[in-house]
């Protein structure tokens, strides 16, 4: 039997898509205080996932416009252990950013600037919390070392405290 990789049709995950509301008509210099920040669902440091920013509402009324360029800044970005930027792609009014890494317990600010074919520029910051989700906590009553490793018997079974 031979296994062959086959081409796939890729679509960004709707679970990690943040949609912009229509642009608010506010006087210059006024910042609305009641608009909640944009937030993507948390990721594990080991995840490599696609995160989308949907600007459809901001481009409403112009069916010819779509995302032409995307600039991304990650904050903080002080070390190689911080969040890392991968591929950036666009599909119409949706910008898709691939992100990996990150330090558990850190909330990153992903600053995105979209430019469109018709000359619009839209800038937004989306928060991305990074949490340790892949690690499994040891069961209650299990003997562990000072480093947190589970102590097992000769058969690989965890040793219970008081057993």
Secondary structure, DSSP 8 states (H G I E B T S, - for coil): -------------GGGEEE--------TT---SS---EEEEEE-TT-EEEEEEE-TGGGTT-TT--EEEEEEEEES--STTSEEEEEEEEETTEEEEEEEE--TTEEEEEEEEEEETTS-EEEEEEEEEE---SS----TTB-B-TTS-B-B-TTS-B-BTT-
